[in-house]
Amino acid sequence: MHKFTNYVGIENNFSKSRVVARCDKNGNILETYMSVNQARKQGYWNALNVLTGKRKMCKGFIFKYLD
């Protein structure tokens, strides 16, 4: 069962986003994003495909979750 958020700030399982890191080819973290959507807004449209294993890289970078 999923929890819903109300105006008093009860925990919400739907809105928990995972922190995403943009890394170089050697795995060094270059930048972090609070969600995949934030990375997409910065122009990394295929970041989700890298995270799910459908692609190896997006614009020459590797993306991974930091949790």
N, CA, C and O atoms as CSV, one atom per row, in Angstrom:
chain,resi,resn,atom,element,x,y,z
A,1,MET,N,N,0.840,-1.174,0.000
A,1,MET,CA,C,0.000,0.000,0.000
A,1,MET,C,C,0.885,1.238,0.000
A,1,MET,O,O,1.910,1.272,0.681
A,2,HIS,N,N,0.498,2.241,-0.753
A,2,HIS,CA,C,1.282,3.452,-0.880
A,2,HIS,C,C,0.786,4.531,0.057
A,2,HIS,O,O,-0.405,4.620,0.359
A,3,LYS,N,N,1.705,5.337,0.504
A,3,LYS,CA,C,1.361,6.459,1.372
A,3,LYS,C,C,1.179,7.713,0.534
A,3,LYS,O,O,1.823,7.869,-0.503
A,4,PHE,N,N,0.321,8.591,0.972
A,4,PHE,CA,C,0.083,9.853,0.285
A,4,PHE,C,C,0.492,11.009,1.185
A,4,PHE,O,O,0.389,10.919,2.408
A,5,THR,N,N,0.950,12.079,0.584
A,5,THR,CA,C,1.348,13.255,1.328
A,5,THR,C,C,0.145,14.146,1.565
A,5,THR,O,O,-0.716,14.294,0.698
A,6,ASN,N,N,0.096,14.723,2.720
A,6,ASN,CA,C,-0.902,15.761,2.943
A,6,ASN,C,C,-0.183,17.036,3.335
A,6,ASN,O,O,1.047,17.067,3.355
A,7,TYR,N,N,-0.901,18.055,3.637
A,7,TYR,CA,C,-0.295,19.361,3.880
A,7,TYR,C,C,0.537,19.445,5.145
A,7,TYR,O,O,1.254,20.431,5.315
A,8,VAL,N,N,0.486,18.471,6.041
A,8,VAL,CA,C,1.311,18.518,7.247
A,8,VAL,C,C,2.620,17.774,7.080
A,8,VAL,O,O,3.394,17.665,8.031
A,9,GLY,N,N,2.882,17.256,5.882
A,9,GLY,CA,C,4.183,16.665,5.596
A,9,GLY,C,C,4.332,15.211,5.962
A,9,GLY,O,O,5.441,14.776,6.273
A,10,ILE,N,N,3.273,14.446,5.939
A,10,ILE,CA,C,3.381,13.011,6.182
A,10,ILE,C,C,4.163,12.383,5.033
A,10,ILE,O,O,4.049,12.816,3.887
A,11,GLU,N,N,4.934,11.392,5.336
A,11,GLU,CA,C,5.811,10.756,4.349
A,11,GLU,C,C,5.033,10.275,3.130
A,11,GLU,O,O,3.928,9.745,3.243
A,12,ASN,N,N,5.634,10.473,1.969
A,12,ASN,CA,C,5.000,10.121,0.707
A,12,ASN,C,C,5.948,9.247,-0.103
A,12,ASN,O,O,7.026,9.706,-0.479
A,13,ASN,N,N,5.581,8.020,-0.377
A,13,ASN,CA,C,6.425,7.137,-1.163
A,13,ASN,C,C,6.441,7.501,-2.636
A,13,ASN,O,O,7.365,7.112,-3.350
A,14,PHE,N,N,5.441,8.238,-3.111
A,14,PHE,CA,C,5.392,8.611,-4.514
A,14,PHE,C,C,6.377,9.724,-4.845
A,14,PHE,O,O,6.933,9.739,-5.943
A,15,SER,N,N,6.604,10.643,-3.934
A,15,SER,CA,C,7.424,11.801,-4.264
A,15,SER,C,C,8.896,11.638,-3.892
A,15,SER,O,O,9.682,12.566,-4.084
A,16,LYS,N,N,9.277,10.496,-3.374
A,16,LYS,CA,C,10.683,10.300,-3.037
A,16,LYS,C,C,11.476,10.079,-4.311
A,16,LYS,O,O,11.326,9.052,-4.973
A,17,SER,N,N,12.308,11.030,-4.648
A,17,SER,CA,C,13.135,10.883,-5.836
A,17,SER,C,C,14.520,10.424,-5.420
A,17,SER,O,O,14.972,10.703,-4.310
A,18,ARG,N,N,15.178,9.730,-6.307
A,18,ARG,CA,C,16.509,9.209,-6.032
A,18,ARG,C,C,17.550,10.168,-6.584
A,18,ARG,O,O,17.399,10.704,-7.681
A,19,VAL,N,N,18.609,10.376,-5.810
A,19,VAL,CA,C,19.687,11.267,-6.228
A,19,VAL,C,C,20.479,10.578,-7.332
A,19,VAL,O,O,20.830,9.403,-7.228
A,20,VAL,N,N,20.752,11.334,-8.392
A,20,VAL,CA,C,21.446,10.814,-9.571
A,20,VAL,C,C,22.775,11.538,-9.713
A,20,VAL,O,O,22.847,12.754,-9.534
A,21,ALA,N,N,23.819,10.797,-10.034
A,21,ALA,CA,C,25.142,11.391,-10.245
A,21,ALA,C,C,25.529,11.286,-11.709
A,21,ALA,O,O,25.307,10.259,-12.351
A,22,ARG,N,N,26.111,12.358,-12.232
A,22,ARG,CA,C,26.690,12.341,-13.583
A,22,ARG,C,C,28.182,12.116,-13.399
A,22,ARG,O,O,28.852,12.883,-12.708
A,23,CYS,N,N,28.700,11.064,-14.020
A,23,CYS,CA,C,30.092,10.659,-13.831
A,23,CYS,C,C,30.824,10.629,-15.167
A,23,CYS,O,O,30.214,10.484,-16.227
A,24,ASP,N,N,32.141,10.768,-15.091
A,24,ASP,CA,C,32.941,10.625,-16.298
A,24,ASP,C,C,33.170,9.144,-16.577
A,24,ASP,O,O,32.645,8.292,-15.861
A,25,LYS,N,N,33.946,8.833,-17.605
A,25,LYS,CA,C,34.173,7.447,-18.000
A,25,LYS,C,C,34.911,6.641,-16.934
A,25,LYS,O,O,34.826,5.413,-16.914
A,26,ASN,N,N,35.637,7.328,-16.046
A,26,ASN,CA,C,36.376,6.652,-14.982
A,26,ASN,C,C,35.560,6.480,-13.716
A,26,ASN,O,O,36.043,5.892,-12.748
A,27,GLY,N,N,34.328,6.981,-13.700
A,27,GLY,CA,C,33.465,6.835,-12.536
A,27,GLY,C,C,33.554,7.974,-11.538
A,27,GLY,O,O,32.948,7.903,-10.469
A,28,ASN,N,N,34.303,9.031,-11.867
A,28,ASN,CA,C,34.412,10.178,-10.972
A,28,ASN,C,C,33.143,11.028,-11.059
A,28,ASN,O,O,32.701,11.374,-12.154
A,29,ILE,N,N,32.563,11.361,-9.912
A,29,ILE,CA,C,31.329,12.144,-9.879
A,29,ILE,C,C,31.638,13.584,-10.263
A,29,ILE,O,O,32.499,14.233,-9.669
A,30,LEU,N,N,30.917,14.069,-11.268
A,30,LEU,CA,C,31.087,15.436,-11.741
A,30,LEU,C,C,29.990,16.354,-11.232
A,30,LEU,O,O,30.241,17.517,-10.920
A,31,GLU,N,N,28.773,15.831,-11.149
A,31,GLU,CA,C,27.634,16.642,-10.730
A,31,GLU,C,C,26.546,15.712,-10.206
A,31,GLU,O,O,26.437,14.565,-10.641
A,32,THR,N,N,25.745,16.209,-9.276
A,32,THR,CA,C,24.626,15.427,-8.761
A,32,THR,C,C,23.325,16.167,-9.026
A,32,THR,O,O,23.285,17.396,-9.086
A,33,TYR,N,N,22.270,15.389,-9.182
A,33,TYR,CA,C,20.935,15.913,-9.417
A,33,TYR,C,C,19.993,15.271,-8.402
A,33,TYR,O,O,20.189,14.120,-8.012
A,34,MET,N,N,18.990,16.000,-7.983
A,34,MET,CA,C,18.047,15.480,-7.005
A,34,MET,C,C,17.103,14.439,-7.603
A,34,MET,O,O,16.486,13.671,-6.863
A,35,SER,N,N,16.982,14.402,-8.919
A,35,SER,CA,C,16.114,13.428,-9.574
A,35,SER,C,C,16.543,13.276,-11.031
A,35,SER,O,O,17.338,14.063,-11.544
A,36,VAL,N,N,16.006,12.262,-11.677
A,36,VAL,CA,C,16.251,12.055,-13.097
A,36,VAL,C,C,15.656,13.220,-13.886
A,36,VAL,O,O,16.239,13.666,-14.875
A,37,ASN,N,N,14.507,13.708,-13.454
A,37,ASN,CA,C,13.873,14.822,-14.159
A,37,ASN,C,C,14.749,16.066,-14.143
A,37,ASN,O,O,14.778,16.811,-15.122
A,38,GLN,N,N,15.454,16.300,-13.062
A,38,GLN,CA,C,16.355,17.448,-12.994
A,38,GLN,C,C,17.507,17.272,-13.985
A,38,GLN,O,O,17.922,18.240,-14.624
A,39,ALA,N,N,18.020,16.069,-14.119
A,39,ALA,CA,C,19.079,15.804,-15.106
A,39,ALA,C,C,18.544,16.000,-16.523
A,39,ALA,O,O,19.245,16.523,-17.389
A,40,ARG,N,N,17.318,15.584,-16.754
A,40,ARG,CA,C,16.709,15.765,-18.078
A,40,ARG,C,C,16.539,17.240,-18.403
A,40,ARG,O,O,16.723,17.645,-19.551
A,41,LYS,N,N,16.193,18.042,-17.419
A,41,LYS,CA,C,16.037,19.484,-17.639
A,41,LYS,C,C,17.371,20.142,-18.002
A,41,LYS,O,O,17.387,21.195,-18.640
A,42,GLN,N,N,18.470,19.538,-17.607
A,42,GLN,CA,C,19.790,20.047,-17.943
A,42,GLN,C,C,20.258,19.561,-19.312
A,42,GLN,O,O,21.367,19.884,-19.739
A,43,GLY,N,N,19.422,18.791,-20.000
A,43,GLY,CA,C,19.751,18.364,-21.359
A,43,GLY,C,C,20.189,16.923,-21.493
A,43,GLY,O,O,20.545,16.496,-22.591
A,44,TYR,N,N,20.177,16.161,-20.417
A,44,TYR,CA,C,20.600,14.760,-20.465
A,44,TYR,C,C,19.353,13.875,-20.590
A,44,TYR,O,O,18.943,13.217,-19.634
A,45,TRP,N,N,18.765,13.876,-21.785
A,45,TRP,CA,C,17.496,13.209,-22.022
A,45,TRP,C,C,17.564,11.703,-21.851
A,45,TRP,O,O,16.570,11.087,-21.466
A,46,ASN,N,N,18.706,11.096,-22.127
A,46,ASN,CA,C,18.832,9.643,-22.027
A,46,ASN,C,C,19.421,9.171,-20.702
A,46,ASN,O,O,19.848,8.022,-20.595
A,47,ALA,N,N,19.451,10.031,-19.702
A,47,ALA,CA,C,19.990,9.637,-18.397
A,47,ALA,C,C,19.217,8.457,-17.823
A,47,ALA,O,O,19.820,7.548,-17.252
A,48,LEU,N,N,17.906,8.453,-17.963
A,48,LEU,CA,C,17.103,7.340,-17.456
A,48,LEU,C,C,17.442,6.042,-18.176
A,48,LEU,O,O,17.478,4.979,-17.556
A,49,ASN,N,N,17.690,6.121,-19.478
A,49,ASN,CA,C,18.072,4.921,-20.226
A,49,ASN,C,C,19.411,4.367,-19.757
A,49,ASN,O,O,19.609,3.152,-19.764
A,50,VAL,N,N,20.324,5.224,-19.354
A,50,VAL,CA,C,21.603,4.772,-18.800
A,50,VAL,C,C,21.377,4.128,-17.438
A,50,VAL,O,O,21.964,3.090,-17.134
A,51,LEU,N,N,20.532,4.739,-16.622
A,51,LEU,CA,C,20.258,4.206,-15.284
A,51,LEU,C,C,19.565,2.848,-15.329
A,51,LEU,O,O,19.773,2.011,-14.451
A,52,THR,N,N,18.748,2.633,-16.345
A,52,THR,CA,C,18.031,1.361,-16.445
A,52,THR,C,C,18.784,0.315,-17.265
A,52,THR,O,O,18.331,-0.823,-17.391
A,53,GLY,N,N,19.936,0.701,-17.823
A,53,GLY,CA,C,20.759,-0.254,-18.553
A,53,GLY,C,C,20.451,-0.364,-20.027
A,53,GLY,O,O,21.014,-1.226,-20.703
A,54,LYS,N,N,19.576,0.477,-20.552
A,54,LYS,CA,C,19.249,0.439,-21.974
A,54,LYS,C,C,20.343,1.080,-22.821
A,54,LYS,O,O,20.496,0.746,-23.996
A,55,ARG,N,N,21.091,1.985,-22.237
A,55,ARG,CA,C,22.227,2.631,-22.914
A,55,ARG,C,C,23.420,2.602,-21.980
A,55,ARG,O,O,23.268,2.473,-20.765
A,56,LYS,N,N,24.606,2.723,-22.550
A,56,LYS,CA,C,25.816,2.749,-21.731
A,56,LYS,C,C,26.166,4.165,-21.305
A,56,LYS,O,O,26.648,4.374,-20.192
A,57,MET,N,N,25.929,5.148,-22.184
A,57,MET,CA,C,26.301,6.531,-21.891
A,57,MET,C,C,25.281,7.491,-22.478
A,57,MET,O,O,24.508,7.152,-23.373
A,58,CYS,N,N,25.311,8.701,-21.939
A,58,CYS,CA,C,24.502,9.801,-22.449
A,58,CYS,C,C,25.421,11.009,-22.585
A,58,CYS,O,O,25.936,11.524,-21.593
A,59,LYS,N,N,25.622,11.455,-23.823
A,59,LYS,CA,C,26.502,12.587,-24.117
A,59,LYS,C,C,27.903,12.386,-23.541
A,59,LYS,O,O,28.547,13.349,-23.124
A,60,GLY,N,N,28.374,11.146,-23.518
A,60,GLY,CA,C,29.715,10.835,-23.039
A,60,GLY,C,C,29.841,10.681,-21.529
A,60,GLY,O,O,30.953,10.595,-21.008
A,61,PHE,N,N,28.715,10.646,-20.820
A,61,PHE,CA,C,28.745,10.541,-19.362
A,61,PHE,C,C,27.981,9.292,-18.927
A,61,PHE,O,O,27.099,8.797,-19.629
A,62,ILE,N,N,28.350,8.807,-17.749
A,62,ILE,CA,C,27.670,7.694,-17.109
A,62,ILE,C,C,26.809,8.272,-15.990
A,62,ILE,O,O,27.233,9.189,-15.287
A,63,PHE,N,N,25.618,7.743,-15.828
A,63,PHE,CA,C,24.737,8.178,-14.754
A,63,PHE,C,C,24.489,7.009,-13.817
A,63,PHE,O,O,24.323,5.871,-14.258
A,64,LYS,N,N,24.465,7.297,-12.510
A,64,LYS,CA,C,24.159,6.244,-11.538
A,64,LYS,C,C,23.461,6.848,-10.333
A,64,LYS,O,O,23.612,8.028,-10.017
A,65,TYR,N,N,22.687,5.990,-9.670
A,65,TYR,CA,C,21.991,6.405,-8.457
A,65,TYR,C,C,22.951,6.423,-7.285
A,65,TYR,O,O,23.865,5.602,-7.216
A,66,LEU,N,N,22.752,7.355,-6.361
A,66,LEU,CA,C,23.643,7.484,-5.204
A,66,LEU,C,C,22.997,6.991,-3.899
A,66,LEU,O,O,23.300,7.510,-2.825
A,67,ASP,N,N,22.126,6.010,-3.990
A,67,ASP,CA,C,21.540,5.483,-2.747
A,67,ASP,C,C,21.801,4.026,-2.566
A,67,ASP,O,O,21.372,3.441,-1.571
